[in-house]
Amino acid sequence: MRNRVVVALGVLAVVVAALIAWRSCDSGSKSGSSSTAGGSASTGGDTAGTAKASKPRGAMKPASVAGRVIDKANGRGISGAVVSIARASLMREIMPTPEASLVVVTDAQGAWTFMPVLPGTYFLAATATGFVPGVREKHVVGSGDAQTGIELALDAGGTFVSGTVSDVGGGGIGNARVTAHREDVFDLAGFPDLVAITKEDGTYQITLAEGEYELSAKHDDYTSSDADVQVETTPIKRDFVLTPGAGIRGQVVARDSGKPVPGAWLLADGAGDATARGDDDGNFVFRGLRPGAVSLRAQGPGYASATPTVVELAIGEQVDGVKVLVDRAFSISGNVVRKGKPDQGVPGVQLGVFSLATQQYGMALEPTDDTGAFVIHGVRPATYFLFAGGEGNVPELGTNVDVVDKDITDVKVEMSTGVTLAGRVEPPVAGARITISLDVKGFDITKIFDAMKTVLVHGETDATGAFTVANAPTGTFTLTAAAKSGDTGTLPIVVGDVDQKGLVVKLETRASISGRVVNDKGAAVADATVTARNNTEEPSFSMGRERRGGTTRPDGSFKIVGLEVGEYSLSVRDNEREQSLKFTGGGKSPKVPLAKAQAVTNLVLTVESRDGVIRGVVIGGDKKPVADAWVTAEMARPDFTKMKEIAEDEAKREEATESWRDYEGPSKPVLTGADGRFAIERLRKGTAYRLVAEGPRGASHGEVKDVKAGSSVTITLLSLGTLTGTVTSDDGKPVAKYDIECDAPDQDDDRKTVDSADGAYSFERLAPATYECNVTSDAGTGTGKVDVPPGAAKLDLKLQRWGVVTGKVVDVLS
């Protein structure tokens, strides 16, 4: 999902001028999910509360969905199959949502039940050992439905993928989910979750069809881990090691009344964009969070966060009693109607809004009802883009909504079903992917919105090469057919208001690159992703393009197909460590020129070995070894402090680009033993690392810089520091509202928005270092430096007023 999430979340960024850099990671631990043996599931648990807010719409009644998983060959039920139900919607891929998929295990007769299920459109999927997964796409669940008799028939076959999910401290993790998503296709409506559940010893097995997949191992008590695999005919073994996740329990409370806000939606920024839903008493819980500073924001009926609530988390730490204060906000409500039929509501549509100026967003937590009614709660004043998506409809994007000082009601969103396109590919081939696209040169927000309307228009050819795709919007597009072999054909089309038949797309041989990835010792590098980037391609935005890459096999071989003419730069990514591999001979990306239909073969990509080890011991202030401390290694971060100089010098730009590509994030943490000793493996030889140790419960910190592989070090833990102070204006009065950021070399920035009548701020759990703090507010700006020891430090800041520039605008002609 890494590549898909980058694209999907990047789509939201494109909607707002590509100004927001969404992270390339998993969607975090999502609350409200459950997995149950015995054939049934519910959304019970700590975070599965439901808001009972007044809203201008019909009541949405929970539904139930039930059926069987059967062997297609004989109709017998398959016991122990894993069935999942995941919402299929544009919103699921565009922004984090508080809904995780539900998972059940079939009983002895192959029966399963999901209850309750919110109305909407879903993917139903079933996996079973020895069978190819079965999927029912775009399954519609209506309000109050009691659906039964749904069969998922599985064919025997597939390839085994197996392994173990283990705790970083040792031992298998039972009841963890290993979820597979297709990587070689792209669909903003979402993807079915193909799931295996680990046994008590942490082992799992799943059978998959041929293709490229991302595997994700998750458990509520741990942070997740991902890996890409190329599934062919040979069984694959893939193990995962998970780190204990942190947790937050708390309550959403209205600042003005002190009362809880029911049914709020919360986002934990800085923790993998984890989300949660508060219950009727405003209570919420997050699990599986990554360590660091987590910013919590909440939106609910009549309220939203004006400033984030920041919580500092250590690895595996559980923090209770957090209060997320929210201030008065507004709602956007209205109806989605059929284009040309204003009295016909459109059910099952998900809606969201995004502000370009303030980078705020909100979403309707439920799809439209049978009347097309919707409501988006907790929206703060701003100008928003509204976007809507639903099965069987052309996405609607770009409607402007201005929120000033009151609720916005009676918003009308018109949606079209679009038209159907049908035809065939020549020569006939099965499984060719059919898409339509609109290339946008440069930045044209209107055309980008038009391009995004094509995201749900796709399909595959059948055994005769025939295809049918629905819900195509009006406009001029390129229809593309891409076979699994890489053969590709395009056809310019003009889509109007009438269905089209008899379209013919002729497939042509495209260029390809194949070879092997080996390390500098000649050993094959398996399960790495090789990606090709066309340096000569004019920058454009298109929703119809597939990923240009491939996963290496056990012998290190790879093949990238379907490439156009141009010069390509290649990169290799270690999927297990989720980090780029450095090429030998200077480390720069190899460049491969390709002519039309050219096949470059036997290319050998040599990367540096990752067999470096740093060993050491962690001790406390008493010089005694510290057990159960976490230690990570991180390369020196790229220096972009001289951005102007870099921007004006082409050589420095290239150097900065290579530096950023070469940079890796922190290694996975390792735990010290009873003797305080640790070993961090698979590091680059010759590269200097900063080692950071975190004591039990995050109460202490220590680090050592410029450590190279092969070294043995001692890290001394020191108590963390705190920094407090007051911000005043130039006349000595407290500044109530401001933004403050405190930064130290090699440390993550500590920043917060302060809303305090006395102008006071505080930072906790700071690593001892020299910090530079900067404050900005309407009253002015200020800066200062302070040494934070293992203890308390104080820095008061006095602001200087902003300067004022005045002038006159004149007509150049007069």
C-alpha positions in Angstrom: 0.0 0.0 0.0 2.9 2.4 0.4 2.9 3.3 -3.3 -0.9 3.3 -3.4 -1.2 5.5 -0.2 1.3 7.9 -1.6 -0.8 8.3 -4.7 -4.1 8.2 -2.9 -3.2 10.7 -0.2 -1.3 12.6 -2.8 -4.5 12.9 -4.8 -6.0 15.0 -2.0 -2.8 17.1 -2.1 -3.3 17.5 -5.8 -6.9 18.6 -5.2 -5.4 21.5 -3.2 -2.6 22.3 -5.6 -0.3 19.6 -4.5 0.8 21.7 -1.5 0.5 19.0 1.2 3.2 16.2 1.5 1.3 13.2 2.8 3.5 10.5 4.4 4.4 7.2 2.7 3.2 4.8 5.4 0.5 2.8 6.5 -2.8 4.1 7.7 -2.0 3.4 11.3 -3.9 1.5 13.8 -7.6 2.2 13.3 -10.0 1.9 16.2 -13.3 0.2 16.1 -12.3 -3.0 14.4 -12.6 -6.5 15.7 -11.8 -10.0 14.6 -13.8 -12.9 15.8 -13.7 -16.7 15.5 -16.9 -18.6 15.0 -18.4 -16.8 12.1 -19.7 -13.5 13.4 -18.3 -10.0 14.1 -19.3 -6.7 15.6 -17.9 -3.2 15.9 -17.9 -3.4 19.7 -14.9 -2.3 21.8 -13.4 0.8 23.3 -13.8 3.1 20.3 -16.9 1.9 18.5 -19.2 4.6 19.9 -22.0 6.1 17.8 -22.9 9.8 17.8 -26.5 10.6 18.5 -26.4 14.1 17.0 -29.3 16.0 15.4 -28.9 16.1 11.7 -31.1 16.9 8.7 -31.4 13.4 7.3 -33.2 10.2 7.7 -32.2 7.7 10.3 -29.4 5.4 9.1 -30.2 1.9 10.5 -27.3 -0.6 10.9 -27.5 -3.6 8.7 -26.4 -7.2 8.8 -24.7 -9.2 6.1 -24.4 -13.0 6.1 -23.5 -15.9 3.8 -21.1 -18.8 3.2 -17.7 -19.5 1.7 -17.9 -22.5 -0.5 -15.6 -24.7 -2.7 -16.7 -23.8 -6.2 -15.9 -27.4 -7.4 -18.4 -29.1 -5.1 -20.4 -26.5 -3.3 -19.3 -27.5 0.2 -18.7 -25.0 2.9 -15.1 -24.1 3.7 -14.4 -24.1 7.4 -11.8 -21.7 8.8 -11.9 -19.3 5.9 -11.2 -15.6 6.7 -13.8 -13.2 5.4 -13.4 -9.4 5.4 -15.7 -6.5 4.7 -14.1 -3.2 3.8 -15.8 0.0 2.7 -15.3 0.7 -1.0 -15.3 4.5 -1.4 -13.3 7.3 -2.8 -13.1 8.7 0.8 -11.4 5.6 2.2 -8.3 6.2 0.0 -8.3 10.0 0.0 -8.2 10.7 3.7 -7.9 8.7 7.0 -11.2 7.4 8.1 -12.3 5.9 11.4 -13.6 2.7 9.8 -11.4 -0.3 9.7 -12.4 -3.5 7.9 -14.2 -6.2 9.8 -13.0 -9.7 9.8 -14.6 -13.1 10.7 -13.7 -16.7 10.5 -16.2 -19.1 9.0 -17.7 -21.9 11.1 -17.8 -25.7 10.2 -20.3 -25.1 7.5 -18.5 -22.2 6.0 -21.0 -19.7 7.4 -20.2 -16.1 8.3 -22.1 -13.0 9.6 -21.2 -9.3 9.9 -23.4 -7.4 12.3 -23.8 -4.4 12.6 -22.7 -2.9 9.3 -23.2 0.8 8.4 -25.0 1.3 5.1 -22.7 1.8 2.2 -20.7 0.1 -0.6 -18.2 -2.6 0.4 -15.7 -5.1 -0.8 -16.4 -8.6 0.5 -13.4 -11.0 0.3 -12.6 -14.5 1.5 -9.3 -16.4 1.8 -8.7 -20.0 2.6 -5.6 -22.2 2.6 -5.3 -23.9 -0.8 -7.8 -21.7 -2.5 -7.5 -18.5 -4.7 -9.1 -15.6 -2.8 -12.7 -14.8 -3.8 -13.9 -11.2 -4.0 -17.3 -9.5 -4.4 -16.7 -5.9 -5.4 -18.9 -2.9 -4.8 -21.4 -4.8 -2.7 -24.2 -2.4 -1.6 -25.6 -2.5 1.9 -28.8 -0.5 2.5 -30.1 1.0 5.7 -31.5 -1.7 7.9 -30.8 -4.5 5.4 -30.7 -8.1 6.7 -28.8 -9.7 3.8 -28.4 -13.5 3.8 -27.4 -16.2 1.4 -24.3 -14.4 0.0 -21.9 -16.9 -1.4 -18.2 -16.4 -1.9 -17.1 -19.4 -4.2 -13.4 -20.1 -4.2 -11.3 -22.0 -6.8 -8.6 -24.4 -5.7 -5.1 -23.2 -6.4 -2.9 -20.2 -5.7 0.5 -19.8 -4.2 1.3 -20.2 -0.5 2.7 -17.2 1.4 3.6 -18.0 5.0 5.7 -16.8 7.9 5.7 -15.6 11.5 4.6 -12.4 13.2 6.9 -11.9 16.2 7.5 -9.4 19.0 10.8 -7.5 18.7 11.5 -8.8 22.2 10.9 -12.4 21.2 7.9 -14.7 20.9 5.1 -15.0 18.3 2.1 -12.7 18.3 -1.2 -14.5 18.1 -4.4 -13.1 16.6 -2.5 -10.6 14.4 -3.8 -9.8 11.0 -1.6 -10.2 7.8 -3.4 -8.3 5.1 -2.6 -8.5 1.4 -3.4 -5.7 -1.1 -2.7 -5.8 -4.8 0.2 -3.4 -5.8 0.1 -3.8 -9.5 -3.4 -2.2 -9.9 -4.7 1.2 -8.8 -8.2 2.0 -7.7 -9.2 5.0 -5.6 -12.4 3.2 -4.6 -10.2 1.1 -2.4 -9.2 -2.5 -2.4 -10.5 -5.8 -0.8 -8.6 -6.9 2.3 -7.2 -10.4 1.8 -6.6 -11.5 5.4 -4.8 -14.2 7.3 -5.0 -14.4 11.1 -2.0 -15.7 13.0 -2.1 -18.7 15.4 -1.1 -18.5 19.0 2.6 -19.0 18.0 2.4 -16.1 15.5 2.5 -18.2 12.4 0.2 -17.5 9.4 -0.5 -18.8 5.9 -2.4 -17.2 3.1 -3.0 -18.4 -0.5 -2.8 -15.7 -3.2 -3.2 -15.5 -7.0 -0.2 -14.4 -9.1 0.7 -10.7 -8.9 2.4 -8.0 -6.8 1.2 -7.5 -3.3 1.9 -5.4 -0.2 1.6 -7.4 3.0 0.8 -5.6 6.2 1.1 -7.2 9.6 -1.0 -5.5 12.3 -2.1 -6.0 15.9 -3.9 -3.5 18.1 -1.0 -3.6 20.7 1.8 -3.1 18.1 2.9 -0.7 15.4 2.4 -2.2 11.9 5.0 -3.5 9.5 4.8 -3.9 5.7 6.6 -5.8 2.9 6.1 -6.1 -0.9 6.1 -9.5 -2.5 6.0 -10.8 -6.0 3.7 -13.9 -6.0 4.3 -16.3 -8.8 4.3 -20.1 -8.5 6.9 -20.7 -5.8 5.8 -20.6 -2.2 7.1 -17.5 -0.3 8.1 -17.0 3.3 7.8 -13.6 4.8 8.3 -12.9 8.5 7.4 -9.7 10.4 8.8 -8.3 13.6 6.5 -5.8 15.4 7.4 -3.2 18.0 5.0 -2.5 20.9 2.7 0.4 20.1 1.7 3.2 22.3 -1.8 4.0 23.3 -3.9 7.0 24.3 -7.2 7.0 26.2 -9.1 10.2 26.7 -12.2 12.2 26.2 -13.3 15.0 23.8 -14.6 17.9 25.9 -16.2 21.2 24.8 -14.1 24.1 26.1 -17.1 26.4 26.6 -19.3 24.0 28.6 -16.9 21.5 30.0 -19.2 18.7 28.7 -18.2 15.7 26.6 -18.8 15.8 22.9 -20.4 12.6 21.6 -19.4 10.8 18.4 -16.4 13.0 17.6 -13.9 11.9 14.9 -10.2 12.1 16.0 -7.0 12.1 14.0 -3.6 11.4 15.6 -1.1 13.2 13.4 2.5 12.1 13.7 1.5 8.5 14.5 0.7 7.2 11.0 -2.5 9.2 10.7 -4.4 6.9 13.1 -8.0 7.7 13.6 -10.6 6.9 16.2 -14.3 7.6 16.9 -15.5 8.8 20.2 -18.5 7.2 22.0 -21.6 8.8 23.4 -19.7 10.1 26.4 -16.9 11.5 24.3 -14.5 8.7 25.3 -11.9 7.5 22.7 -8.9 5.2 22.5 -5.9 4.9 20.1 -3.8 1.8 19.9 -0.7 0.8 18.1 0.8 4.4 17.8 4.3 5.1 17.0 6.5 7.0 19.5 7.0 10.7 19.5 4.9 13.8 19.7 1.3 13.1 18.6 -1.0 15.9 17.7 -4.7 15.0 18.4 -7.5 16.9 16.6 -11.2 16.2 16.9 -14.3 17.1 15.0 -17.8 16.5 16.2 -21.4 17.9 16.2 -21.0 21.7 16.8 -17.3 21.5 17.8 -13.8 21.1 16.4 -10.2 21.5 17.6 -8.9 25.1 17.2 -5.5 23.9 18.3 -4.1 20.3 18.5 -3.7 18.5 21.8 0.0 17.3 21.9 0.8 14.0 23.7 4.4 12.8 24.0 4.7 9.0 23.7 7.5 6.6 24.4 7.7 3.2 22.7 4.8 1.1 24.0 3.7 3.7 26.5 0.0 3.9 27.5 -1.3 7.4 28.4 -4.7 7.8 30.1 -6.9 10.7 31.0 -6.1 12.9 27.9 -8.6 15.7 27.4 -9.0 17.0 23.9 -10.6 20.4 24.1 -12.7 21.6 21.2 -14.2 24.9 20.4 -17.4 25.9 18.7 -17.5 25.0 15.0 -20.1 24.7 12.3 -21.7 22.1 10.0 -22.2 21.8 6.2 -25.3 19.9 5.2 -27.5 19.4 2.2 -28.4 16.8 -0.4 -26.8 14.9 -3.2 -29.2 14.8 -6.2 -29.2 13.2 -9.6 -28.0 15.6 -12.3 -31.1 16.9 -14.2 -33.4 15.4 -11.6 -33.3 17.8 -8.5 -36.0 15.8 -6.7 -34.1 12.5 -6.9 -31.7 11.9 -4.0 -28.6 9.8 -4.5 -27.9 7.4 -1.6 -24.5 5.9 -0.6 -22.3 8.9 -1.4 -19.4 9.8 0.8 -18.5 13.5 1.1 -15.6 15.6 2.4 -14.3 19.1 2.4 -10.8 20.6 2.2 -9.5 24.1 2.7 -6.6 25.2 0.5 -5.9 28.3 2.6 -6.0 26.7 6.1 -5.3 23.0 5.2 -8.3 22.0 7.3 -10.6 19.2 6.3 -13.7 17.4 7.4 -15.9 14.5 6.3 -19.3 13.1 6.6 -19.0 10.1 8.9 -21.9 8.4 7.2 -22.9 8.1 3.5 -25.9 9.8 2.2 -29.3 8.3 3.1 -32.1 7.4 0.7 -33.0 11.0 0.3 -29.4 12.0 -0.5 -29.0 13.9 2.7 -25.6 14.5 4.3 -24.0 16.4 7.1 -20.3 17.3 7.8 -19.8 18.2 11.4 -17.0 20.2 13.1 -16.0 22.6 10.3 -14.1 25.8 11.2 -14.4 29.0 9.3 -12.7 28.8 5.9 -13.3 28.4 2.2 -13.6 24.7 1.3 -13.6 22.5 -1.7 -16.3 19.9 -1.5 -15.8 16.5 -3.1 -18.1 13.5 -3.3 -17.8 9.9 -4.4 -20.1 6.9 -4.6 -20.5 3.6 -6.4 -22.2 4.0 -9.8 -21.6 7.8 -9.9 -19.0 10.1 -11.4 -17.1 11.8 -8.6 -18.0 15.4 -8.0 -15.0 17.6 -7.1 -14.4 21.3 -6.6 -17.7 22.8 -5.4 -16.9 25.8 -3.2 -18.4 26.2 0.2 -17.7 29.3 2.4 -18.0 28.8 6.1 -18.0 32.1 8.1 -20.1 32.3 11.2 -23.0 29.9 11.0 -24.0 26.5 9.8 -24.2 26.0 6.0 -27.4 24.3 5.0 -29.2 23.3 1.7 -26.0 22.6 -0.2 -27.0 20.9 -3.5 -24.5 18.5 -5.1 -25.4 17.2 -8.5 -24.0 13.8 -9.5 -24.1 12.0 -12.8 -24.0 8.3 -13.6 -21.8 9.0 -16.6 -21.8 6.7 -19.6 -20.7 3.2 -20.4 -17.8 2.4 -22.8 -17.5 -1.0 -24.4 -15.2 -2.6 -26.9 -12.3 -5.0 -27.3 -8.5 -5.1 -27.5 -6.6 -6.5 -30.5 -5.0 -8.9 -30.5 -7.5 -10.4 -27.9 -5.9 -10.9 -24.5 -7.5 -11.6 -21.1 -6.8 -9.5 -18.0 -5.8 -6.3 -19.8 -6.5 -3.4 -17.5 -8.7 -0.7 -19.1 -8.6 2.9 -17.8 -9.3 6.4 -19.1 -7.2 9.4 -18.3 -6.8 13.1 -18.9 -3.2 14.5 -18.8 -2.9 17.9 -17.3 0.2 19.9 -18.2 1.2 22.3 -15.4 -1.2 23.3 -12.7 -4.8 23.8 -13.8 -7.1 23.1 -10.8 -10.2 22.8 -13.0 -8.6 20.2 -15.3 -7.1 18.3 -12.3 -10.7 18.0 -11.0 -11.8 16.7 -14.4 -8.9 14.2 -14.4 -9.8 12.9 -10.9 -13.3 12.1 -12.2 -11.8 9.2 -14.1 -10.5 7.4 -11.0 -13.4 5.0 -10.8 -13.5 4.2 -14.5 -11.7 1.0 -15.0 -12.1 -2.6 -15.9 -10.5 -5.7 -17.4 -10.8 -7.6 -20.6 -12.4 -11.1 -20.6 -11.1 -14.2 -22.3 -12.2 -12.8 -25.7 -10.5 -9.4 -25.2 -13.8 -7.6 -24.6 -14.3 -5.0 -22.0 -17.0 -2.7 -20.5 -16.4 0.2 -18.2 -19.1 2.3 -16.6 -19.5 5.8 -15.1 -17.3 7.7 -17.5 -17.6 11.5 -17.3 -18.0 13.8 -20.3 -14.9 15.1 -21.9 -11.9 14.3 -24.1 -9.8 11.5 -22.7 -7.3 8.8 -23.6 -8.6 5.2 -23.2 -5.7 2.9 -22.3 -5.4 -0.9 -22.4 -2.4 -2.4 -20.5 -1.8 -6.1 -20.7 0.1 -7.9 -18.0 2.9 -8.6 -20.5 3.4 -4.8 -20.8 1.8 -4.6 -24.3 -0.2 -1.3 -24.2 -2.6 0.5 -26.5 -4.2 3.9 -26.4 -7.3 5.4 -28.1 -8.4 9.0 -28.0 -12.1 9.3 -27.2 -14.6 12.0 -26.7 -17.2 11.1 -24.1 -20.6 12.7 -24.4 -24.0 11.8 -22.9 -24.5 8.5 -24.9 -23.0 5.1 -24.2 -20.4 4.0 -26.7 -19.9 0.5 -28.2 -17.4 -1.1 -30.6 -14.3 0.7 -29.4 -11.1 -1.0 -30.6 -7.8 -0.6 -28.8 -4.8 -2.0 -30.6 -2.0 -3.3 -28.3 1.6 -2.5 -29.1 4.8 -3.9 -27.7 6.3 -1.4 -25.2 9.8 -1.2 -23.9 11.0 -3.2 -20.9 13.9 -3.4 -18.5 15.0 -6.7 -16.9 17.9 -7.9 -15.0 19.1 -8.8 -11.5 19.9 -6.9 -8.2 22.9 -8.2 -6.4 25.0 -6.8 -3.5 28.7 -5.9 -3.7 29.5 -9.5 -2.6 27.6 -11.0 -5.5 24.7 -12.3 -3.5 21.1 -11.9 -4.9 18.9 -9.3 -3.3 15.4 -10.7 -3.1 12.1 -8.9 -2.3 13.4 -5.4 -3.2 11.4 -3.1 -5.4 13.1 -1.7 -8.5 11.4 1.5 -9.8 12.0 3.3 -13.1 11.4 7.0 -13.4 11.2 8.6 -16.9 13.5 11.7 -16.7 12.4 12.9 -20.2 8.7 12.8 -19.6 7.0 16.2 -19.4 5.6 16.6 -15.9 1.8 16.1 -15.9 -1.0 14.8 -13.7 -2.8 11.7 -14.9 -5.0 9.3 -12.9 -4.6 6.5 -15.5 -1.0 5.5 -15.0 0.3 2.4 -13.4 3.3 2.0 -11.1 6.5 1.5 -13.1 8.3 -1.0 -11.0 8.8 -4.6 -10.0 9.7 -6.8 -7.0 12.8 -8.9 -7.2 12.5 -12.7 -7.0 14.6 -15.0 -4.8 17.4 -15.0 -7.4 17.3 -11.1 -7.5 15.7 -11.0 -10.9 13.2 -8.4 -11.9 11.3 -7.1 -14.9 9.6 -3.8 -15.6 7.3 -3.7 -18.5 5.1 -1.2 -20.4 7.6 1.6 -20.6 7.5 4.5 -23.0 10.4 6.0 -24.9 12.8 8.0 -22.7 15.7 8.0 -20.3 14.9 6.2 -17.0 16.6 6.5 -13.6 16.4 3.3 -11.5 16.1 3.0 -7.8 16.0 0.0 -5.5 14.2 -0.2 -2.2 14.6 -2.7 0.6 11.0 -3.7 1.3 11.8 -5.3 4.7 13.6 -2.2 6.1 11.4 0.2 4.1 14.6 2.0 3.0 16.4 2.7 -0.2 19.5 0.7 -1.2 22.6 2.6 -2.2 24.3 1.7 -5.5 28.0 1.0 -5.6 30.4 3.3 -7.5 29.3 6.6 -6.1 25.7 5.7 -5.2 24.0 7.6 -8.1 21.0 6.2 -9.8 21.8 4.3 -13.0 20.3 5.8 -16.2 18.8 3.6 -18.9 17.8 5.1 -22.3 14.9 3.3 -24.0 13.8 3.4 -27.6 10.4 2.3 -28.8 9.7 -1.4 -27.9 13.3 -1.8 -26.8 13.9 -4.7 -24.4 16.9 -4.0 -22.1 17.9 -7.4 -20.6 20.6 -8.8 -18.3 21.0 -5.5 -16.5 22.9 -6.0 -13.3 22.2 -3.5 -10.5 24.8 -3.7 -7.7 23.9 -2.2 -4.4 25.9 -1.9 -1.2 25.7 -4.8 1.3 23.7 -4.2 4.4 25.7 -6.4 6.8 27.2 -3.7 9.1 26.6 -4.1 12.9 26.8 -1.7 15.8 27.0 -3.2 19.3 26.9 -1.6 22.6 25.6 -1.3 26.1 23.1 1.1 27.7 23.9 2.3 31.2 22.2 4.6 33.7 23.6 7.6 35.6 24.7 5.1 38.3 26.9 3.4 35.6 24.8 0.2 35.9 23.4 -1.6 32.8 19.8 -0.7 31.9 17.6 -3.5 30.7 14.6 -3.0 28.4 15.8 0.2 26.9 15.1 0.9 23.2 17.9 1.8 20.8 17.7 3.0 17.3 20.2 4.1 14.7 19.7 7.0 12.3 21.9 8.5 9.5 22.7 12.2 9.5 19.8 14.1 8.1 20.2 16.1 4.9 21.1 19.7 5.4 18.6 22.0 3.6 19.3 25.1 5.7 20.7 26.9 2.7 17.7 26.5 0.4 18.3 29.7 -1.6 21.9 28.7 -2.4 20.8 25.2 -3.3 18.0 26.5 -5.6 20.3 28.8 -7.5 23.0 26.2 -8.2 22.2 23.2 -10.4 25.0 21.1 -9.1 23.9 21.7 -5.5 20.3 20.9 -6.4 21.4 17.6 -7.8 23.6 16.9 -4.8 20.7 17.8 -2.4 18.3 15.6 -4.4 20.7 12.6 -4.2 21.3 13.3 -0.5 17.6 13.2 0.2 17.2 10.0 -1.8 20.1 8.5 0.1 18.8 9.4 3.5 17.1 6.7 5.6 14.8 7.1 8.5 15.6 5.6 11.9 16.2 1.8 12.1 13.6 -0.4 13.8 14.3 -0.2 17.5 16.0 -3.0 19.4 15.6 -3.9 23.0 18.5 -4.2 25.5 18.9 -7.4 27.4 19.2 -7.9 31.1 22.9 -6.9 30.8 22.0 -3.7 28.9 23.6 -4.9 25.7 22.2 -4.5 22.2 23.1 -5.0 18.5 21.7 -3.2 15.5 22.2 -5.1 12.3 21.9 -4.6 8.5 23.6 -1.1 8.6 25.7 0.5 5.9 29.4 0.2 6.3 31.3 3.5 6.3 28.2 5.5 7.1 28.0 7.4 10.4 25.0 6.9 12.5 23.5 8.7 15.5 22.4 6.1 18.2 19.5 7.1 20.4 18.5 5.2 23.5 15.2 5.6 25.3 14.9 4.3 28.8 11.9 2.3 30.2 8.6 4.2 30.0 10.4 7.0 28.1 11.7 8.6 31.3 15.3 9.0 30.2 17.3 9.5 27.0 20.8 9.1 25.7 22.6 9.4 22.4 26.0 9.0 20.7 26.9 10.6 17.4 29.1 9.6 14.5 29.1 5.9 15.1 30.1 3.6 12.2 29.3 0.0 11.6 31.7 -2.3 13.4 31.9 -0.1 16.4 31.1 -0.8 20.0 29.6 2.0 22.1 28.3 2.9 25.5 25.2 5.0 25.8 24.5 6.8 29.1 20.8 7.5 29.9 20.0 10.9 31.3 16.7 12.2 32.6 14.7 14.2 30.1 14.2 17.9 30.3 11.3 20.3 30.5 11.0 23.8 29.0 8.5 26.4 30.2 8.2 30.1 29.7 5.9 33.0 28.9 5.5 35.0 25.7 4.8 38.7 26.0 4.3 41.6 23.5 6.7 44.5 23.3 4.6 46.3 25.9 5.0 43.5 28.4 1.5 42.1 28.2 0.9 38.3 27.8 0.3 37.0 24.3 -2.7 34.6 24.5 -2.5 33.0 21.1 0.7 32.1 19.2 2.6 29.3 17.5 5.9 28.2 19.0 8.6 25.9 17.7 11.7 24.7 19.5 14.4 22.9 17.5 17.7 21.3 18.4 20.3 19.7 16.0 19.3 16.1 15.0 16.1 16.3 17.1 12.6 16.3 15.9 11.0 19.7 16.0 8.8 20.4 19.0 6.0 22.7 18.1 2.6 23.6 19.4 -0.2 26.2 19.1 -0.8 27.9 22.4 -4.1 29.4 23.5 -3.5 30.6 27.1 -4.6 33.9 28.7 -1.4 34.1 30.7 0.8 33.5 27.6 2.5 30.5 29.2 3.8 27.5 27.3 5.5 24.2 28.2 7.4 21.4 26.5 8.0 18.1 28.2 10.4 15.1 27.5 13.0 17.1 25.7 16.4 15.5 25.1 19.1 17.5 26.8 20.5 19.9 24.1 20.6 23.6 23.0 17.2 24.6 21.6 16.3 27.6 19.4 12.7 28.7 19.8 10.7 30.8 17.4 7.3 32.4 18.1 4.9 33.9 15.6 1.6 35.5 16.3 -0.6 38.4 15.2 1.3 40.5 17.8 4.7 39.9 16.2 7.6 37.5 16.2 10.3 36.5 18.6 13.2 34.1 19.0 15.6 32.8 21.7 18.1 30.1 22.6 18.2 28.0 25.8 20.2 25.0 27.1 17.9 22.3 28.3 19.6 20.1 30.9 18.3 16.8 32.4 15.7 18.7 34.3 13.8 22.0 34.2 14.7 25.0 31.9 12.9 28.3 31.4 12.9 30.7 28.4 10.7 33.8 28.4 10.2 35.4 24.9 9.3 39.0 24.1 7.9 39.7 20.7 8.8 42.4 18.3 6.0 43.9 16.3 5.6 43.1 12.7 6.7 45.8 10.2 4.2 47.6 8.1 4.5 48.2 4.3 2.2 50.7 2.6 2.0 51.8 -1.0 -0.2 52.6 -3.9 -1.2 50.4 -6.8 -1.3 52.3 -10.2 -2.3 51.6 -13.7 0.8 51.0 -15.9 -0.8 52.8 -18.8 -1.9 55.9 -17.0 
